[in-house]
Structures are given as structure tokens and as C-alpha cells.
Amino acid sequence: NLFSEGQRSNLEVLETQLDYQRAKLECCETQAERLKVLRSILENRRLAEKHRTARFNSGSGTLDAVMLTSAARVDAHIALLSELPPNADIKPAD
């Protein structure tokens, strides 16, 4: 595991997980499956945003990277909301 050996950053792991989640999304056959994957993508993007912000705050990241990651999080949230029926409750999944 390259992450546990310190050869990959948290952000690289999150990007790899995102690729996997997007592939899973393409294979979903039901709305329930899609919602589950979209929620995991949103959580992934929230974590990426948190890590990018921390890197920026420590001086090792750029504001552009933070803004792009924030936009990706908003896109993931919109994708999730677009799958929900009107007036649906959008509380986080357990």
C-alpha cells in the first residue's frame, strides 16, 4: 500500500478513490445505488477540500487549488441533489 508507506499523499488517494467512485456510478442500475455512490463522491470532495484548505493555510498549497476543489465539491453536491425527488430531505446518510 503506497499510502501507508508514505509514498502517496492523502490527496492522491482521494483522487484515485474518486476515479473508482465515478466508474462505480457508471455501473449503477438503480436510483438507490446512484444516490449511495453520489453521497460517497460528495464526501470524497469534502475531504479533498479540507485537505487542500489545510495545505493552503500551511503555505504549501495555492488558492487556485482550493477554489477548484471547492467548485468540484459544489458540483458533486449538485449532482446528488439532481438525483433526489423534489422536496427530498438532504440530511447526510448514516
SEPARO-130179 format. One line per field, with one value per atom (N, C-alpha, C, CB): residue in three letters; atom name; y, z, x. Coordinates in Angstrom, 2 decimals, padded with zeros to 5 digits, m for minus. Each point is the difference from the previous one (the first is absolute). Glycine has a CB too. Layout:
N
tise: [ALA  ...]
marpa: [CA  ...]
py: [Y  ...]
pz: [Z  ...]
px: [X  ...]
//
This chain:
94
tise: [ASN  ASN  ASN  ASN  LEU  LEU  LEU  LEU  PHE  PHE  PHE  PHE  SER  SER  SER  SER  GLU  GLU  GLU  GLU  GLY  GLY  GLY  GLY  GLN  GLN  GLN  GLN  ARG  ARG  ARG  ARG  SER  SER  SER  SER  ASN  ASN  ASN  ASN  LEU  LEU  LEU  LEU  GLU  GLU  GLU  GLU  VAL  VAL  VAL  VAL  LEU  LEU  LEU  LEU  GLU  GLU  GLU  GLU  THR  THR  THR  THR  GLN  GLN  GLN  GLN  LEU  LEU  LEU  LEU  ASP  ASP  ASP  ASP  TYR  TYR  TYR  TYR  GLN  GLN  GLN  GLN  ARG  ARG  ARG  ARG  ALA  ALA  ALA  ALA  LYS  LYS  LYS  LYS  LEU  LEU  LEU  LEU  GLU  GLU  GLU  GLU  CYS  CYS  CYS  CYS  CYS  CYS  CYS  CYS  GLU  GLU  GLU  GLU  THR  THR  THR  THR  GLN  GLN  GLN  GLN  ALA  ALA  ALA  ALA  GLU  GLU  GLU  GLU  ARG  ARG  ARG  ARG  LEU  LEU  LEU  LEU  LYS  LYS  LYS  LYS  VAL  VAL  VAL  VAL  LEU  LEU  LEU  LEU  ARG  ARG  ARG  ARG  SER  SER  SER  SER  ILE  ILE  ILE  ILE  LEU  LEU  LEU  LEU  GLU  GLU  GLU  GLU  ASN  ASN  ASN  ASN  ARG  ARG  ARG  ARG  ARG  ARG  ARG  ARG  LEU  LEU  LEU  LEU  ALA  ALA  ALA  ALA  GLU  GLU  GLU  GLU  LYS  LYS  LYS  LYS  HIS  HIS  HIS  HIS  ARG  ARG  ARG  ARG  THR  THR  THR  THR  ALA  ALA  ALA  ALA  ARG  ARG  ARG  ARG  PHE  PHE  PHE  PHE  ASN  ASN  ASN  ASN  SER  SER  SER  SER  GLY  GLY  GLY  GLY  SER  SER  SER  SER  GLY  GLY  GLY  GLY  THR  THR  THR  THR  LEU  LEU  LEU  LEU  ASP  ASP  ASP  ASP  ALA  ALA  ALA  ALA  VAL  VAL  VAL  VAL  MET  MET  MET  MET  LEU  LEU  LEU  LEU  THR  THR  THR  THR  SER  SER  SER  SER  ALA  ALA  ALA  ALA  ALA  ALA  ALA  ALA  ARG  ARG  ARG  ARG  VAL  VAL  VAL  VAL  ASP  ASP  ASP  ASP  ALA  ALA  ALA  ALA  HIS  HIS  HIS  HIS  ILE  ILE  ILE  ILE  ALA  ALA  ALA  ALA  LEU  LEU  LEU  LEU  LEU  LEU  LEU  LEU  SER  SER  SER  SER  GLU  GLU  GLU  GLU  LEU  LEU  LEU  LEU  PRO  PRO  PRO  PRO  PRO  PRO  PRO  PRO  ASN  ASN  ASN  ASN  ALA  ALA  ALA  ALA  ASP  ASP  ASP  ASP  ILE  ILE  ILE  ILE  LYS  LYS  LYS  LYS  PRO  PRO  PRO  PRO  ALA  ALA  ALA  ALA  ASP  ASP  ASP  ASP]
marpa: [N  CA  C  CB  N  CA  C  CB  N  CA  C  CB  N  CA  C  CB  N  CA  C  CB  N  CA  C  CB  N  CA  C  CB  N  CA  C  CB  N  CA  C  CB  N  CA  C  CB  N  CA  C  CB  N  CA  C  CB  N  CA  C  CB  N  CA  C  CB  N  CA  C  CB  N  CA  C  CB  N  CA  C  CB  N  CA  C  CB  N  CA  C  CB  N  CA  C  CB  N  CA  C  CB  N  CA  C  CB  N  CA  C  CB  N  CA  C  CB  N  CA  C  CB  N  CA  C  CB  N  CA  C  CB  N  CA  C  CB  N  CA  C  CB  N  CA  C  CB  N  CA  C  CB  N  CA  C  CB  N  CA  C  CB  N  CA  C  CB  N  CA  C  CB  N  CA  C  CB  N  CA  C  CB  N  CA  C  CB  N  CA  C  CB  N  CA  C  CB  N  CA  C  CB  N  CA  C  CB  N  CA  C  CB  N  CA  C  CB  N  CA  C  CB  N  CA  C  CB  N  CA  C  CB  N  CA  C  CB  N  CA  C  CB  N  CA  C  CB  N  CA  C  CB  N  CA  C  CB  N  CA  C  CB  N  CA  C  CB  N  CA  C  CB  N  CA  C  CB  N  CA  C  CB  N  CA  C  CB  N  CA  C  CB  N  CA  C  CB  N  CA  C  CB  N  CA  C  CB  N  CA  C  CB  N  CA  C  CB  N  CA  C  CB  N  CA  C  CB  N  CA  C  CB  N  CA  C  CB  N  CA  C  CB  N  CA  C  CB  N  CA  C  CB  N  CA  C  CB  N  CA  C  CB  N  CA  C  CB  N  CA  C  CB  N  CA  C  CB  N  CA  C  CB  N  CA  C  CB  N  CA  C  CB  N  CA  C  CB  N  CA  C  CB  N  CA  C  CB  N  CA  C  CB  N  CA  C  CB  N  CA  C  CB  N  CA  C  CB  N  CA  C  CB  N  CA  C  CB  N  CA  C  CB  N  CA  C  CB  N  CA  C  CB  N  CA  C  CB  N  CA  C  CB  N  CA  C  CB]
py: [m001.18  001.18  001.24  m001.24  001.96  001.16  001.11  m000.58  000.73  001.04  m000.29  000.40  m001.64  m000.33  000.06  m001.46  001.32  000.10  001.45  m002.28  003.21  001.41  000.46  m000.17  m000.64  000.36  000.72  m001.95  002.06  000.69  000.94  m001.96  003.12  000.95  m000.36  001.80  m001.21  m000.18  000.42  000.38  000.70  000.49  m000.98  002.34  m002.97  m000.99  m001.20  000.74  m001.14  m001.11  000.40  m000.79  002.00  000.47  000.07  001.30  m000.86  000.07  m001.39  002.12  m003.08  m001.38  m000.57  m000.31  000.58  m000.45  000.64  m000.32  001.58  000.69  m000.67  002.15  m002.49  m000.72  m001.29  000.99  m001.72  m001.27  000.27  m001.00  002.02  000.31  000.42  000.69  000.05  000.40  m001.22  002.24  m003.19  m001.24  m000.78  m000.08  000.02  m000.68  000.66  m000.68  002.00  000.75  m000.41  001.93  m002.16  m000.41  m001.37  001.35  m002.16  m001.36  m000.11  m000.82  001.90  m000.05  m000.26  001.57  m002.44  m000.35  000.60  m002.10  002.49  000.55  001.39  m002.33  003.07  001.33  m000.12  000.87  m001.87  m000.19  m000.21  m000.99  000.19  m000.21  001.31  m002.37  003.11  001.28  000.97  m000.35  000.43  000.91  m000.36  000.34  m001.63  m000.44  000.42  m001.94  001.72  000.36  001.52  m002.12  002.84  001.46  000.58  000.01  m000.60  000.44  m000.25  m000.48  m000.65  m000.29  000.94  m002.42  002.79  000.96  001.36  m001.24  001.65  001.27  m000.01  000.32  m001.40  m000.09  000.05  m001.35  000.68  000.04  001.43  m002.32  003.04  001.38  000.91  m000.37  000.10  000.77  m000.22  m000.18  m001.07  m000.30  000.64  m002.16  002.10  000.62  001.50  m001.80  002.42  001.44  000.32  000.18  m001.02  000.19  m000.10  m000.96  m000.03  m000.18  001.15  m002.49  002.89  001.12  001.29  m001.07  001.31  001.19  m000.04  000.17  m001.33  m000.14  000.24  m001.65  001.13  000.24  001.48  m002.30  002.96  001.43  000.77  m000.25  m000.09  000.69  m000.20  m000.29  m000.84  m000.26  000.59  m002.09  002.66  000.61  m000.92  001.46  m002.68  m000.94  m000.25  m001.06  001.81  m000.15  001.35  m002.08  002.05  001.25  000.26  m000.28  001.54  000.37  m000.57  002.10  m002.13  m000.58  m001.46  001.55  m002.31  m001.40  m000.11  m000.60  001.48  m000.01  000.32  000.70  000.32  000.41  m001.09  002.39  m003.04  m001.08  m001.18  000.70  m001.00  m001.10  000.36  m000.70  001.95  000.45  m000.08  001.53  m001.14  m000.09  m001.46  002.10  m003.00  m001.42  m000.53  m000.28  000.77  m000.40  000.49  000.05  001.20  000.53  m000.81  002.31  m002.64  m000.83  m001.35  001.15  m001.76  m001.29  000.15  m000.72  001.81  000.25  000.18  001.06  m000.31  000.20  m001.32  002.33  m003.16  m001.31  m000.84  000.10  m000.07  m000.74  000.57  m000.53  001.84  000.63  m000.25  001.74  m001.81  m000.21  m001.40  001.63  m002.56  m001.37  m000.15  m000.83  001.77  m000.10  000.52  000.25  m000.82  000.53  001.40  m002.37  003.16  001.33  m000.09  000.80  000.16  000.11  m001.16  001.21  m001.89  m001.11  000.54  m001.42  000.63  000.33  m000.28  m000.53  001.50  m000.20  m000.17  001.34  m001.89  m000.28  m000.99  000.44  m000.34  m000.96  m001.44  001.76  m002.65  m001.43  m000.53  m000.30  m000.69  m000.62  m001.05  000.43]
pz: [000.00  000.00  000.00  001.23  m002.32  m000.13  000.98  m002.39  002.75  000.95  001.37  m001.26  001.73  001.33  000.04  000.39  m001.53  m000.06  m000.16  m000.99  000.94  m000.10  m001.39  002.30  m003.31  m001.37  m000.74  m000.01  000.61  m000.62  001.03  m001.57  001.10  000.89  000.16  m000.69  001.71  000.20  m001.25  002.47  m003.09  m001.19  m001.16  000.75  m000.92  m001.07  000.24  m000.35  001.60  000.36  m000.28  001.76  m001.38  m000.24  m001.50  002.14  m002.94  m001.45  m000.59  m000.09  000.57  m000.47  000.40  000.16  001.08  000.45  m000.83  002.32  m002.67  m000.82  m001.36  001.19  m001.80  m001.29  000.14  m000.65  001.72  000.25  000.20  001.04  m000.25  000.27  m001.29  002.34  m003.18  m001.28  m000.89  000.15  m000.13  m000.77  000.56  m000.55  001.88  000.63  m000.38  001.90  m001.98  m000.34  m001.38  001.43  m002.35  m001.36  m000.01  m000.89  001.90  000.05  000.81  m000.23  000.86  000.84  m000.84  001.62  m001.09  m000.71  000.65  m000.72  001.98  000.68  000.55  000.59  m000.31  000.58  001.38  m001.28  002.05  001.33  m000.09  000.80  m001.78  m000.20  m000.38  m000.71  m000.21  m000.43  001.17  m002.28  003.10  001.14  000.97  m000.24  000.47  000.90  m000.53  000.72  m002.01  m000.60  m000.04  m001.38  001.03  m000.04  001.38  m001.93  002.96  001.37  000.32  000.72  m001.16  000.28  m000.80  000.46  m001.66  m000.78  000.69  m002.14  002.64  000.71  001.24  m000.83  001.58  001.19  m000.41  001.20  m002.28  m000.52  m000.32  m000.93  000.26  m000.38  001.23  m002.21  003.23  001.25  000.66  000.31  m000.30  000.59  m000.81  000.89  m002.21  m000.85  000.25  m001.75  001.87  000.27  001.35  m001.36  002.34  001.33  m000.08  001.07  m001.79  m000.13  m000.79  000.12  m001.21  m000.79  000.83  m002.11  002.89  000.84  001.06  m000.38  000.98  000.99  m000.63  001.28  m002.48  m000.69  m000.30  m001.01  000.57  m000.28  001.28  m001.89  002.97  001.28  000.55  000.47  m000.82  000.47  m000.94  001.09  m002.21  m000.94  m001.09  001.83  m001.87  m001.01  m001.14  001.79  m001.82  m001.06  m000.56  001.06  m002.16  m000.64  000.18  m001.68  001.59  000.07  m001.20  001.27  m002.43  m001.19  000.25  m001.45  002.07  000.29  000.96  m000.37  001.37  000.94  m000.73  001.88  m002.73  m000.72  m000.96  000.20  m000.90  m000.91  000.77  m001.58  002.72  000.82  000.59  000.54  m000.15  000.51  m001.10  001.63  m002.83  m001.12  m000.28  m000.99  001.10  m000.21  001.08  m001.08  002.30  001.08  m000.29  001.64  m002.10  m000.34  m001.16  000.77  m001.76  m001.12  000.49  m001.53  002.47  000.56  000.76  000.15  000.56  000.74  m000.96  001.88  m002.95  m001.01  m000.66  m000.40  000.10  m000.60  000.91  m001.22  002.51  000.97  000.05  001.35  m001.24  000.09  m001.25  001.48  m002.63  m001.25  m000.08  m001.12  001.89  000.02  000.98  m000.62  001.54  001.03  m000.52  001.77  m001.28  m000.40  000.62  m000.18  m000.40  000.56  001.47  m002.26  003.03  001.44  000.83  m000.63  000.11  000.74  001.16  m002.08  003.11  001.15  m000.38  001.66  m001.45  m000.42  001.18  m002.04  003.13  001.14  m000.42  001.63  m001.02  m000.34  000.29  000.50  m001.33  000.20  001.20  m002.46  003.11  001.15  m000.45  001.42]
px: [000.85  m000.85  000.90  m001.87  001.85  000.89  m000.34  000.27  m001.55  m000.36  000.60  m002.12  001.99  000.53  001.52  m001.99  002.64  001.45  000.46  000.07  m001.03  000.34  000.37  000.74  m001.05  000.37  m001.12  001.52  m002.69  m001.13  m000.63  m000.43  000.00  m000.64  m001.47  001.62  m002.24  m001.44  m000.76  000.27  000.16  m000.70  000.10  000.46  000.68  000.15  m000.91  002.37  m002.48  m000.89  m001.45  001.63  m002.00  m001.37  m000.31  000.10  000.85  m000.22  m000.16  001.33  m000.55  m000.13  m001.35  002.49  m002.91  m001.32  m001.10  000.90  m000.73  m001.00  m000.14  000.51  000.61  m000.06  m000.79  002.22  m001.97  m000.71  m001.50  002.09  m002.41  m001.41  m000.72  000.61  000.05  m000.61  m000.25  001.15  m000.23  m000.20  m001.18  002.47  m002.57  m001.13  m001.31  001.47  m001.47  m001.21  m000.51  000.78  000.14  m000.38  m000.68  001.91  m001.64  m000.55  m001.29  002.32  m002.73  m001.20  m001.23  001.07  m001.92  m001.22  m001.25  001.11  m001.02  m001.17  000.33  m000.80  m000.27  000.20  000.65  m001.98  001.60  000.58  001.51  m002.17  002.61  001.43  000.68  m000.43  m000.19  000.56  000.12  m000.98  m000.05  000.02  001.13  m002.48  002.66  001.06  001.38  m001.43  001.66  001.29  000.16  m000.03  m001.02  000.08  000.30  m001.59  001.02  000.31  001.48  m002.38  002.90  001.42  000.90  m000.56  000.15  000.77  m000.01  m000.55  m000.60  m000.09  000.90  m002.35  002.33  000.87  001.47  m001.76  002.11  001.36  000.42  m000.29  m000.59  000.32  000.08  m001.13  000.33  000.09  001.36  m002.50  002.94  001.31  001.13  m000.92  000.81  001.02  000.05  m000.34  m000.82  m000.05  000.65  m002.12  001.85  000.61  001.52  m002.08  002.59  001.45  000.64  m000.33  m000.32  000.55  000.03  m000.87  m000.18  m000.05  001.10  m002.48  002.69  001.06  001.37  m001.41  001.61  001.27  000.19  m000.12  m000.94  000.07  000.33  m001.66  000.97  000.21  001.41  m002.42  003.04  001.36  001.06  m000.84  000.38  000.93  000.52  000.63  m001.15  000.50  m000.98  001.32  m002.41  m000.98  m000.38  m000.85  000.09  m000.39  m001.49  001.85  m002.21  m001.41  m000.75  000.59  000.05  m000.63  m000.40  001.35  m000.49  m000.30  m001.18  002.41  m002.45  m001.12  m001.30  001.54  m001.51  m001.20  m000.48  000.75  000.16  m000.39  m000.61  001.81  m001.23  m000.52  m001.35  002.34  m002.52  m001.30  m001.06  001.16  m000.79  m000.94  m000.37  000.97  m000.01  m000.28  m000.94  002.25  m002.10  m000.91  m001.41  001.90  m002.02  m001.32  m000.61  000.71  000.08  m000.48  m000.51  001.62  m000.89  m000.42  m001.31  002.40  m002.56  m001.24  m001.17  001.32  m001.09  m001.05  m000.38  000.86  000.13  m000.27  m000.88  002.19  m001.89  m000.81  m001.42  002.06  m002.18  m001.31  m000.84  000.99  m000.34  m000.74  m000.61  001.53  m001.02  m000.54  m001.16  002.25  m002.37  m001.04  m001.33  001.74  m002.84  m001.30  m000.21  m000.93  000.02  m000.27  m000.39  m000.72  001.16  m000.30  000.57  m002.07  003.06  000.61  000.81  000.07  000.05  000.82  001.46  m001.89  002.78  001.39  000.95  m000.50  m000.01  000.87  001.07  m001.88  003.07  001.06  m000.43  001.71  m001.25  m000.30  000.76  m000.40  m000.17  000.69  000.95  m001.94]
//
